[in-house]
Amino acid sequence: MKILYWTPLFWPEIGGIEIASAGLLQGLSKKKCEFMILTSHGRKKLKDESNYKGIPVHRFPIASALLKRDLSQIKHIIHKAIDIKDRFMPDLVHVNFGGPAPVSYMHMKTNSTAQTPYILSLHNSVKGMDCGRDTILGEMFRSCSWITACSEAMTQDARQIMPDISDRSSTVYYGLEMPEINPAPLSFTKPRILCIGRLVEEKGFDLALKAFSLIKDRRPEIRMTIAGDGPSLPSLKKQASRLGISSRIEFTGSIPRRSVPHLINQATIVSVPSRWREAFGLVALEAAQMGRPVIAAGVGGLKEVVINEETGLLVEKENPKALAEAIMYLLENPEEARQMGLASRRKAQNFFSPNRYVQSFLEIYEKIITKNKKAQ
């Protein structure tokens, strides 16, 4: 099977879609799937053409061309993408919706010359979005062969704005390879809270700092690590200073992907205090793989990754007091915290496995391609 894979960003960019896509394509390549990746340059200075473990990768300045309304550049991207597609002759196109580069627009502009069946994978919520006939989203919903979403919450959001997709949509949860290192015991003598991710307002790391300030006097030995980089870093450092907790907060900056399991292994609790409707919550899964209990805001797909009072605790979003109380509860009940960590690791191994993730998409690919061949 030959699959043309449109995705907003791709490795070495690191984010939910990028991590999930890299694992998915590696797994499917072993199942007699041949891929061609079309994506954008992202924030890194990457070559227009490269190779990822044997898979050709073509990058275009999609976001900047559309933002600047550079018609000449847009036409160039469209013509080049059509040329690549015509030479590759895919059996199926897989389009990822979400992220900074609207590749769905480029797909629609390049799929008219020779209609190829395609599936659409949702990595963001579409709740409340317009899917009228004059919108790209509406056109894609109506013309695609299948729609997947990375959590049931995202699937329901899509079905809410267009009920007609109910019989051609499904939830396919992410699956990740387990880290090679073993989980370290949880430390309660020198507890450490970890927040990790891109430092942007919607991730709610300011709420974690506020929660920390509410418990700092009750547990003088507690520390917090905020790992990652982003536009909110300066304001978060100022907030920590203003709250009088700077000496107990470590800002690591950007962390290499290979170091993430080691960082999580140093934490007692991982906090995911998002204030937006998380599509899935990959950090929560990574924490579960290392046997860490997770305290997360009860938003979007996070409620499906973190099972309240079983693999972690869910709290009301935008509520630092509730977050602080949840942290104290786990610190004061270490055995319960350990059991939550063990349960979260078991779920990561058994339910969020890469084999299940790859097999789910393989079955969808085969179903759509077979159906298309029969219709020809």
N, C-alpha and C positions, 0 to 999 in steps of 0.2 A: 504494500500500500504506500502510495506517495502522498505526503501530507504537506501542504503549504501552511506554515505556522506564523500567524500575525500576532505579535505581542508588543505592548507599549515599550517595555525595556527588557533587556536580557543580560545574562551574566557577561561581565563581572559586576554589573549593577546588583545591589542586594536589597531585596524587598520581598514581600509575600509572593507576588506573581513570579518574580525572577527565580526565587528558590524553588517554588513548586514546579515551574516550567522546566528548570534544569533537570530535576529528578525525574519528571514525567518523560521527557524526551530521551533521557538515557535508558530508562526502562523500556519504552516502546521501541527504541532502536534495536533492542534485542529480540523483539517480537516481529521482525520482518517489516518494520515500518521505516520508510525513508523520508527524511525531513528536509525542508528548506525553510529557514527562519528569516522573516522580514520584520524589522524593528527600527527603533530610533537610536540616536547616539546617546541620549540621556545627558547626565552631568559630567561624564568622563570624555576625554579626548580619544575616541576609539576610531579605528579604521572603518572605511565604508564597507569593506569586505574582509571577513575573517572566517575562522573555523572553530567550532566548539565540539571537541571530541568526535571529529569526523563529520559534523553537521555544518554545512555552509550557512553563514550568517551575513545578511545584507542589512546595512544600517542607512537610514535616511534622516535628514533634518526635518522630521514631520512637524513637531511642535512649533519650532521657530518659523517654519514656512507658513503655517496656518495662523499663528499669532500675528505675524507681520503682514499677513494677507499678500504674500509674495506669489502672485499668479504664475510667474515664470518658473519659480522653484517648485510650486505645487504641480504644474504640468510636467516638469522634468521627473519628479518622483513618480507620478502616475504612469508615465510612459516607460520608465525603467522597471517599475514593478510589473507592468503588463508584459514586458519583454522577458523578465525572469520567469513569470508564470507560464508564458507560452512555451518557453524552452523546457521548463521542468515538467509541465503537463500533469498537475496533481490530480489524484482521485478525489481528494477532499481538501477543503480549506478549514482551518481551525483558527477562529478569531477570539482573542482575549479582550474583554471589555473591562476597563479600569486603568488607573495609572495616568501619568502626565501626557502621554502622546495618544491622540484619538485615532488609533489605527483602524477602528471600525469605519471611519469616514473614508480612509484610503482603500479599505477592502471594497466598499460599495462602488467606489470610482473605478476599480480595476476588475470587477467581476462581471461587467456588462458584456464584454466582448465574447466571452465563452462561459456560459453559466456552469459553474462547478458547485456541487452541493457543499454546504458549509455548516459548521456548528459554531455556536456562540457560547463562550464561557464567561460568566459574570463573576468578577472578583470584588466588586463594589455594590453597594445597595443602589437600586434604581427606584426606591420608594419615592412616590410623588413626582417622578419625572414624566415629562410629556412624551407620549408615544403615538402621537397623531400621524397621519399619512404624510405630512410634510416634514417629518423629523427623521434623522438618521436612525435613532433607536427604534422608532416605530417601523421603519422600512426593514430593519434587520430582524426584528421580532417576527414580522410577517413572512419574510422570505427565507429564513434559515430552516434547516432540516431538523435541528435539535438545539435545545438550550440547556446548559448545565450551570449550576451555581455551587459555590464552595461551602454553603451551609443551608439548612432548611429555611432559616430566616430570610436569606437572600432569594431562595426559590419562591417563597411566599410573597416577597416584595414584588417580584417580577410577575407572578400570576395575578397579583392584585391590580396592577396597572393594565394588564392584558390577559383576561381569563382564558382566551382562546388557546394559549400556549400550554395549558395544563396537561394535555395528552402528548406533548412532545417536549417535555422539560423534566429534569431530574436533578437531585442533589448528588454531587460527587465530592466528598470530603477530601481535603489534602492528605497526603501520606508522606512521611519523611523517614529516611534511613536512621536507625538508632546510632547515636554517637559511639565511637570505639571505646571511650573511657567509661569506667563504672561510676555510679553516683557515690559521692562522699557522704558520710553521716551528717545529718542536720546539726548545726551548732546552736545551742541555746545559752551557752555561757558567754559567747560573743556573737550575738545574733546580727545578721546582716540582711537588710531588705534590698532587693534588686529591682530596678526599673530599666528596661532596655528597649531601644528602638530609635526611630528618627525623632529628633527633638523639635516637635511642632505642637501647636496649641491643642489640636484635637486629641493628642495622645494623653493629655491630662497629667503630665509630670508635675505641674504646679500644685495639683491636688495632693499628690504623694508627699511633696515637701510640706504642705500645710498639715497633712495628717501626721507626719513625723514630728512636727513642732508641738503637736498636742500630746505626744507620749514621751518626749525627750526627757522630761523630769522623772517620769515613772520608771524608765529603764535607761539609766545613764550610760550603760555599756553598749547600747544599740547603735548601729551604723547603717548608712544607706549608700548604695552605689547607683548612680545614674549614668548609664552607658549609651553612647551614641552621639551623634552630632546633628546640627540643624539650626534653623534660624532662632529657635527659642533658647539656645544655650546662654547668651548673655543675660537675658531676663531671669532665667532660672538661677543663675549664680547670684544675681542681685537679690532675688527673693530669699535664697538661703542665708545671705548675709543679713538681710532685714529681719529674718526670723531668729537670728542668733544661733544658727545650726551649721554654719559653714565648716567648722572644724570636724564635723561628724558626717559630712557629705562628700563623697568622692565622685568627681566628674571625670570619666575616663576618656572622653572624646570618642572618635570612631574606633570600632573594634573589628579586627579581621574576622571573617566568617569562621575560620578554623578555631578561633579562641573563644567563641560563644559558649560551647559546652563547659569549658574550664571555668569561665566566669560564673555561669549558673551554678556550678558545683561549689562555689564559695558562698552561695547565698543560703539563708535559712528559709526565706519566703520570697517568691517572685510576685510583684504587684503589676497589674495591667489596668490602670485607672482611666481608660479611654472615656472621652466625653462624646465621641461620635459613634455612629452605628457600625461597629466593626463587622466586616464581612465574615471573618473567621477568628483571627487571633493567633497568628503563628508563634508568637513569643510564648503564649500559654502552652502550646504543644511542645515547644522546645524545653520549657521548664518541666513539663510532665515527663519527658524522656529522661531527665536527670533526677526524677523522683522528688521534685520540689512541689510543695503545696502552693497553689496559686490563689491570690486574692484579686478578683477582677470585677470591673463594673458589669452589671447585668444588662449588657447591650448587644444587639445583633447576634452574630454567630458565636460570640464568647460564651453564651449560655449553653451552647452545645459542646464546647470544648471543655469547659469547667463545669462539673456537676456539683451543685451546691451541697456542702456538708458531706461530700463523698470524695471528690478529688481536690477540693478547695472550697473557697467561700466566694459568693457573689454579693456585691453591695450595690446600693443605689448610686447611680452616676452623679457626678457633681456634688458628692457628699463626703468631704474630708473627715468629718467626725465618724461616720460609719466605717470608713476605711481604717481609721485609727483604732476603733473598737475591734475590728476584725483582726488586725495585726496583733493587738494585745491578747485576744482570745487564743490565737495559735501559740503565742509565746508562753502563755500561762497553761496551755494544755499540750505539752510537747509530744506525748504519746499519740494524741489524736492527730497532730500535725504530721507525725511520721507515717501514720496509717493513710492519711490523705495522699502523702507523697508516693507511697507504695501503690495505692490504687490508681493514681494518675499515670504512673509508669506502666502499669499493666494495660491500661486503656490505650496508651500511646503505642505499645507494642502490638496489641491485638486488633485494635479498631482503626487506628490511623496509620496503617502499614503502607509502605510504598507498593507492595504487591497488589493490594486491594485497589489502590489508586490507579495504577497502570492498567490492571485488568478491566476496571470500569470503563476507562476510555477506549481500550482496545475493542470491547464489545460494542460501544457506540459507533466507533469508526466502521467496524465490519458491518453493522446493521445498516448504516446510511449508505455505504458504498455498494453493498449488495442490492439494496432497494433501488438505487440509482441505475445500476447496470440492468436490472430487470425492466426498468421503465424505458430504457433506450431502444 
